[in-house]
Amino acid sequence: MDEINRNSGNYSDSESIVRDWMTRDPFTVKPESTVEEAINILDMHDIFSVPVVDGDGIYLGLVTKTVLMQLFLKDKSLDTRVNTVMTRDATVIGPDDPVSKAMGMKDGALPVVDGLGHLQGIITRTDILSANSGYIRKVKDKLDSSETLKHVLNSAYEGVVVVDKNCTILEFNEAYGRFIGKRPEDVIGKNVEDIIENTRLPVVVRTGIEERGHIQRIRGQDMVVHRIPIKKNGEVTGAIGMLIFADVNELYNIIGRVNKKRDLDKKGKNEPTRKERFLLGKIIGSSGPMQKAKDLARRAARTPSTVLITGASGTGKELFAQAIHDMSLFSEGPLVSVNCSAIPGTLLESELFGYEEGAFTDARKGGRKGKFELAHNGTIFLDEIGDMPLFMQAKILRVLQDRIVEPVGGIQKRKINVRIIAATNKNLEEMIKEGTFREDLYYRINIIRLELPELKERKEDIEELLLGFIRRFCSEFGFHEKVLTPEAMEMLVSYGWPGNVRELENAAEMLVSLTEGDVIGVGDLPKKISDTGTRQNHDTSSALKDRAMEGERQAIREMLEECGGNKAEAARRLGIQRSTLYEKMKRLGMD
Ligand SMILES: Nc1ncnc2c1ncn2[C@@H]1O[C@H](COP(=O)(O)OP(=O)(O)OP(=O)(O)O)[C@@H](O)[C@H]1O
């Protein structure tokens, strides 16, 4: 039997295989069939040849029209059995052979015979034609997609280089070429080490381990690169190198933008992020003015704009400044506080701007950095800015405008990147009228204005603050948690708190430290507080309190409804601790 290259092919995967295109279950004749029977089959089905197969499906030979014609010429009987006249050495083909091997066949169809000699089918000229058109389509698609790939590579903003296992460059896009100043056609086919300095693609090819997000210095510029091995059947056949950003600063900008966007996305229109919730959660108080202040702080943190925090002493200005810094894009940098009223005017300049060596008699060797420079990439908190002498007001105007500092006695100016938060308990508008505060400076700092109300204007917060502070001090001092009697609480709430939250915090500390036992009663309160708790005051304040309590009840009820009764979620959304919510509900008779 003459086989066409059976098992000899090392054909490409995409080439058509006989098994996929042959005609299965072809017409056959038995060896004992007569020539007449064979002629009938060929005639009836208009075919050129018919295979002869025994009872076990084993292929024996082929009866063709040519052979039969010759029989007629020799006057042979129609009863002659086909096994005596069939062609035994006709060409056959294997089911796993490529269709291309069947091309150029003589007999119209080739029997397809497997390794055990069984007839699997026949492959006709029509089968070959179908297979070929399928193959051509596949090749065309492939060509199209490689064109598309080339186009994608060349329009990519990132540099891309592809090497084979010998580190020879196979692909090299235009972006990479622009960056290293070489044309792709000049580098393809060259060894990558001769083209790209410090390349680690050979290492990746050798180890098969990918490297993502590495910094590589190319042409004096730090680049972020990925190097990815290409594997086939577990073996490394090459690697891809990608230059991701034109320079690392761009990466930082992108990270900043991504973080900002993530924060914006997370807050779904205006919802605080987790970090914001955590930081603002440290600021106790859920009264309307406090919620407004927290919301403004959160929004201010998302911009680099200067913030002016105003409010009486002890209202939490510094606490808010800290929270804004912690929530802002400057939180990776330091928060540097300067109390403008505590530093003598003469020293303030060198304190803020630093000085160069030899700037004045006592100047430290090597000079000293000022607070503005120390706050570089972070936040500077100018506390009590209303107490800054006029000559200094003029000097810091320049920094606020251009972010440029000039150390005392220095000639070199320095550019700084800093977020400014100023605070004061003074009435700056009045000071401008009096001529003690510069109007131009005022407009420079009064960009985002956060006004913190006095405690007496948000009495609803007093209980929450007291409970929070008492809990904190008990835990700090290792005490069992102490509770206030309702009368003591009422008296504390009706007190005026001229020193605001600072005074209240100190009072809570004193009460926790000095009260014996776990219950803090009216007798434990400082005289100034119990004295003001007269009946008269008490009457007016309790009417006020009733209204406030009803307001609170309603707010809690609504939030609980919104949260499907989930108290933890309701507390979170109200911006208070879960335990505070429980305590409040108990006090408001909502259990
Ligand atoms: N809402 C609050 N929640 C918890 N603690 C607070 C709150 N407000 C203020 N405090 C605390 O009260 C104290 C005084 O606050 P802070 O120093 O921020 O006030 P200030 O307005 O900057 O005061 P000053 O004007 O006197 O500098 C601090 O210990 C602060 O942590």
The ligand as an SDF file (V2000), in Angstrom:
LIG
                    3D

 31 33  0  0  0  0  0  0  0  0999 V2000
  -15.3770   68.4850   68.9070 N   0  0  0  0  0  0  0  0  0  0  0  0
  -14.4010   68.0500   69.6930 C   0  0  0  0  0  0  0  0  0  0  0  0
  -14.3100   66.7320   69.9550 N   0  0  0  0  0  0  0  0  0  0  0  0
  -13.3370   66.2920   70.7740 C   0  0  0  0  0  0  0  0  0  0  0  0
  -12.4010   67.0600   71.3260 N   0  0  0  0  0  0  0  0  0  0  0  0
  -12.4330   68.3650   71.0690 C   0  0  0  0  0  0  0  0  0  0  0  0
  -13.4300   68.9370   70.2360 C   0  0  0  0  0  0  0  0  0  0  0  0
  -13.2160   70.2480   70.1420 N   0  0  0  0  0  0  0  0  0  0  0  0
  -12.1350   70.5080   70.8900 C   0  0  0  0  0  0  0  0  0  0  0  0
  -11.6660   69.3750   71.4480 N   0  0  0  0  0  0  0  0  0  0  0  0
  -10.5350   69.3040   72.3620 C   0  0  0  0  0  0  0  0  0  0  0  0
  -10.5490   70.4830   73.1080 O   0  0  0  0  0  0  0  0  0  0  0  0
   -9.2310   70.9780   73.2760 C   0  0  0  0  0  0  0  0  0  0  0  0
   -9.1320   72.3670   72.6780 C   0  0  0  0  0  0  0  0  0  0  0  0
   -9.2560   72.2710   71.2900 O   0  0  0  0  0  0  0  0  0  0  0  0
   -8.3080   73.0930   70.2950 P   0  0  0  0  0  0  0  0  0  0  0  0
   -6.9610   73.2610   70.8720 O   0  0  0  0  0  0  0  0  0  0  0  0
   -8.4410   72.4760   68.9580 O   0  0  0  0  0  0  0  0  0  0  0  0
   -9.0690   74.4590   70.3150 O   0  0  0  0  0  0  0  0  0  0  0  0
   -8.6330   75.8400   69.6770 P   0  0  0  0  0  0  0  0  0  0  0  0
   -9.8730   76.4270   69.1420 O   0  0  0  0  0  0  0  0  0  0  0  0
   -7.5160   75.6430   68.7400 O   0  0  0  0  0  0  0  0  0  0  0  0
   -8.1680   76.6160   70.9370 O   0  0  0  0  0  0  0  0  0  0  0  0
   -7.2180   77.9450   71.0200 P   0  0  0  0  0  0  0  0  0  0  0  0
   -7.8980   79.0060   70.2160 O   0  0  0  0  0  0  0  0  0  0  0  0
   -7.2410   78.2750   72.4700 O   0  0  0  0  0  0  0  0  0  0  0  0
   -5.9060   77.5260   70.5030 O   0  0  0  0  0  0  0  0  0  0  0  0
   -8.3120   69.9910   72.6380 C   0  0  0  0  0  0  0  0  0  0  0  0
   -7.8420   69.0760   73.5810 O   0  0  0  0  0  0  0  0  0  0  0  0
   -9.2120   69.2980   71.6370 C   0  0  0  0  0  0  0  0  0  0  0  0
   -8.7620   67.9880   71.4030 O   0  0  0  0  0  0  0  0  0  0  0  0
  1  2  1  0
  2  3  1  0
  2  7  2  0
  3  4  2  0
  4  5  1  0
  5  6  2  0
  6  7  1  0
  6 10  1  0
  7  8  1  0
  8  9  2  0
  9 10  1  0
 10 11  1  0
 11 12  1  0
 11 30  1  0
 12 13  1  0
 13 14  1  0
 13 28  1  0
 14 15  1  0
 15 16  1  0
 16 17  2  0
 16 18  1  0
 16 19  1  0
 19 20  1  0
 20 21  2  0
 20 22  1  0
 20 23  1  0
 23 24  1  0
 24 25  2  0
 24 26  1  0
 24 27  1  0
 28 29  1  0
 28 30  1  0
 30 31  1  0
M  END
$$$$
